[in-house]
Amino acid sequence: MSIENAGFVQGFVRMADDGWRQGWHERNGGNLSYRIKPEELEEVRAWLDFSGRWEKIGAGVPGLTGEIFLVTGSGKFFRNVILNPKENICIIEIDSQGENYRICWGLSAGGRPTSELPSHLMSHEVKKRVTGGTCRVIYHAHPANLIALTFVLPLDSVVFTRELWETATECPVVFPAGLGIVPWMVPGGREIAVETGRLMETFDAAVWAHHGLFCAGADFDVTFGLMHTIEKSAEILTKVMSMGGRRQTILPGWFRQLQEPFGVVLPEKYL
């Protein structure tokens, strides 16, 4: 067996390719990270090199000390991940202070982890804590319809959530906590990482205004499904708006009827 044959690596590669096929990853856009389970680490430990040089993360993540992550590379194209995983993704280790990382495998032609590593790791730290460790995936993509809506809808969590909920009945079931909104900020820095992490305390999805979407989930299917659902509802909404707006819609009382059969609690502020 090789690292590329490990189940979690194959799931990672498939998700990267699925995102590319959806059109969410122009050029080197978007990034993906996965917090590897201890038993998965043991499967591939023989192929890892723990002697590399430590590099600054750019943010402190003491809640992730010693954790191992699989992440996409900075400047790498999602369309190439499936063709050559070892060249386009990498496995990194976080040090005992949560301040530095080192590459243990991958990026065989050179490079470094995604430029959004601070945002990914700060979000991972929050979601690990608030979910009791069940959340393992952070995904950032550039879904076009969702981005388009950030130019016309108020950048307000309540408004944005309600507008998307009304376009697809599944939405309040898939993201019952709603959507967080990050105003436009320079990507790749600590400021946007801190703001995204703050929203991840409450939400599983955070819209980056005029830029893209951050999603968190327990596994690849759940996280990809969250991104897919939000973008599909955004596509429906853009079509409805282009056709002159709603003439009928899902009423607040109807949303409330979803709670018992689907086991969700919908905040009244969205209704």
C-alpha positions in Angstrom: 0.0 0.0 0.0 1.0 3.6 -0.6 -0.3 6.8 0.9 -2.2 7.5 -2.2 -4.1 4.2 -1.7 -5.2 5.1 1.8 -9.0 5.5 2.1 -8.9 9.0 3.6 -6.5 10.2 0.8 -8.7 8.8 -1.9 -11.7 10.5 -0.3 -9.8 13.8 -0.2 -8.8 13.5 -3.8 -12.3 12.6 -4.9 -13.7 15.7 -3.1 -11.1 17.9 -4.8 -12.0 16.5 -8.2 -15.8 16.8 -7.5 -15.3 20.5 -6.6 -13.3 21.1 -9.8 -16.0 19.4 -11.9 -18.6 21.7 -10.3 -16.7 24.7 -11.6 -15.8 26.0 -8.1 -12.1 26.0 -8.5 -10.8 28.3 -11.3 -7.1 28.2 -11.8 -5.6 27.7 -8.2 -8.8 28.8 -6.4 -10.0 27.1 -3.3 -8.5 24.9 -0.7 -9.3 21.8 1.4 -8.0 20.3 4.6 -8.7 17.2 6.6 -7.7 16.4 10.3 -6.4 12.8 10.1 -7.8 10.2 12.5 -5.2 8.4 14.7 -6.0 5.0 13.2 -5.6 6.5 9.7 -2.3 8.0 10.7 -1.0 4.5 11.7 -1.9 3.2 8.2 0.5 5.6 6.5 3.1 6.4 9.2 5.8 4.4 7.5 5.7 6.8 4.5 5.9 10.0 6.6 9.0 12.0 7.3 9.0 13.8 10.6 12.4 15.4 10.2 11.4 18.4 8.1 11.9 22.1 9.0 9.3 23.8 11.1 7.5 26.8 9.5 5.3 29.5 11.1 1.6 29.0 10.7 0.8 32.7 11.0 -1.7 32.1 13.8 -1.7 30.3 17.1 -3.8 27.1 17.4 -2.9 25.5 20.7 -6.0 23.3 20.5 -4.4 21.5 17.5 -1.0 20.6 19.0 0.4 17.4 17.6 -2.5 17.0 15.1 -1.8 15.8 11.6 -3.6 17.3 8.5 -3.9 16.5 4.8 -4.1 19.8 2.9 -4.0 21.2 -0.6 -0.9 23.1 -1.7 -0.6 26.9 -2.2 -0.8 27.7 -5.9 -1.8 24.2 -6.8 -4.8 23.6 -9.2 -7.6 21.4 -8.0 -7.9 19.9 -11.5 -4.4 18.4 -11.0 -5.0 16.8 -7.6 -6.5 13.6 -9.0 -3.7 13.4 -11.7 -0.8 13.6 -9.2 -1.8 13.8 -5.5 1.8 13.7 -4.2 2.7 16.8 -6.2 -0.4 18.9 -5.3 -1.3 18.0 -1.7 0.6 17.4 1.5 0.4 16.0 5.0 1.6 18.4 7.8 2.2 18.1 11.5 1.4 20.8 14.0 4.1 21.4 16.7 3.6 21.1 20.5 2.9 24.9 20.9 0.4 25.2 18.0 2.6 27.8 16.3 4.4 25.9 13.6 3.9 23.2 11.0 6.2 20.9 9.0 5.5 18.9 5.9 5.7 15.2 6.4 4.7 14.0 2.9 3.7 15.5 -0.5 4.4 18.6 -2.5 7.0 16.5 -4.2 7.8 19.2 -6.8 8.1 21.9 -4.1 5.7 24.4 -2.5 3.9 25.0 0.8 0.5 24.3 2.2 -2.5 26.5 1.1 -2.1 30.2 1.7 -5.4 30.0 3.7 -3.7 27.7 6.2 -4.4 30.2 9.1 -8.1 30.3 8.3 -8.3 26.5 8.0 -6.5 25.7 11.2 -8.2 28.4 13.3 -11.6 27.0 12.0 -10.4 23.4 12.7 -9.5 24.4 16.3 -13.0 25.9 16.9 -14.9 23.1 15.3 -12.9 20.4 17.1 -13.8 22.0 20.4 -17.5 22.8 19.7 -18.2 19.4 18.1 -16.3 17.3 20.5 -13.8 16.3 17.8 -16.3 15.0 15.2 -15.6 17.8 12.7 -12.6 17.0 10.5 -13.0 18.7 7.2 -12.7 22.4 6.2 -13.5 23.3 2.6 -13.1 26.7 0.8 -14.4 27.1 -2.7 -15.6 29.8 -5.2 -19.2 28.9 -6.1 -20.3 31.5 -8.6 -24.0 31.9 -7.8 -23.3 32.3 -4.1 -20.6 34.9 -4.8 -23.0 36.8 -7.1 -25.6 37.1 -4.4 -23.0 38.9 -2.1 -23.2 41.8 -4.6 -27.0 42.2 -4.3 -28.2 40.9 -1.0 -27.5 42.7 2.3 -24.4 41.2 3.9 -26.5 40.2 6.9 -26.6 36.6 8.3 -30.4 36.7 9.0 -31.3 38.0 5.5 -28.9 35.8 3.6 -30.0 32.7 5.5 -33.7 33.3 5.0 -33.3 34.1 1.3 -31.5 30.8 0.7 -33.8 28.8 2.9 -36.8 29.9 0.9 -35.3 28.6 -2.4 -35.0 24.9 -1.3 -36.9 23.0 1.3 -33.7 21.0 2.2 -31.8 24.1 3.2 -33.1 24.6 6.8 -32.5 20.8 7.3 -28.9 20.9 5.9 -27.8 24.1 7.6 -30.3 24.8 10.4 -27.9 27.2 12.2 -27.9 29.4 9.1 -25.0 31.1 7.4 -22.3 33.4 8.8 -21.2 36.4 6.8 -17.6 37.7 6.6 -17.3 41.1 5.0 -14.7 41.5 2.3 -11.2 41.1 3.7 -7.7 40.4 2.3 -7.5 36.6 2.0 -4.7 34.6 3.5 -4.1 36.7 6.6 -4.8 36.5 10.3 -7.7 39.0 10.3 -9.9 36.9 8.0 -8.9 33.8 9.8 -9.9 35.2 13.2 -13.3 36.4 11.8 -14.0 33.1 10.1 -13.1 31.2 13.3 -15.4 33.4 15.3 -18.3 32.5 13.1 -17.5 28.8 13.2 -18.4 28.9 16.9 -22.1 29.1 15.6 -22.2 28.1 12.0 -21.0 25.3 9.8 -20.8 27.6 6.7 -19.4 31.1 6.4 -19.8 33.3 3.3 -16.8 35.3 2.3 -18.3 38.3 0.7 -17.4 38.8 -3.0 -15.0 35.8 -2.7 -16.4 32.4 -1.8 -17.6 30.1 0.9 -16.1 28.2 3.9 -17.8 25.0 5.0 -17.0 22.6 7.9 -18.2 19.0 8.4 -17.5 15.6 10.0 -16.5 14.0 6.7 -16.0 14.6 3.0 -19.6 13.8 2.0 -21.2 16.0 4.6 -18.9 18.9 3.9 -19.2 18.7 0.1 -23.0 18.2 0.5 -23.2 21.4 2.5 -21.3 23.4 -0.1 -23.4 21.9 -2.9 -26.7 22.6 -1.2 -25.9 26.2 -0.5 -24.7 26.8 -4.0 -27.7 25.1 -5.6 -30.0 27.2 -3.5 -28.1 30.3 -4.6 -28.4 29.2 -8.2 -32.2 28.9 -7.8 -32.4 32.3 -6.1 -30.4 34.0 -8.9 -32.8 32.5 -11.4 -35.9 33.6 -9.4 -34.5 37.1 -9.1 -33.8 37.3 -12.8 -37.4 36.2 -13.5 -38.8 39.1 -11.6 -38.8 37.8 -8.0 -41.0 35.5 -6.0 -44.8 35.3 -6.6 -45.2 32.6 -3.9 -42.9 31.2 -1.3 -42.4 28.9 1.7 -44.2 30.4 4.7 -42.7 30.6 8.2 -45.2 28.1 9.6 -44.2 25.6 6.9 -40.6 25.9 8.0 -41.6 25.1 11.6 -43.2 21.9 10.4 -39.8 20.6 9.3 -38.4 20.6 12.8 -40.0 17.5 14.4 -39.7 15.0 11.4 -36.1 16.1 10.6 -34.9 16.6 14.2 -33.7 20.1 13.7 -34.3 23.3 15.7 -34.7 26.4 13.5 -33.9 29.8 15.1 -36.9 32.0 15.1 -34.9 35.0 13.9 -34.8 33.4 10.4 -38.6 32.9 10.4 
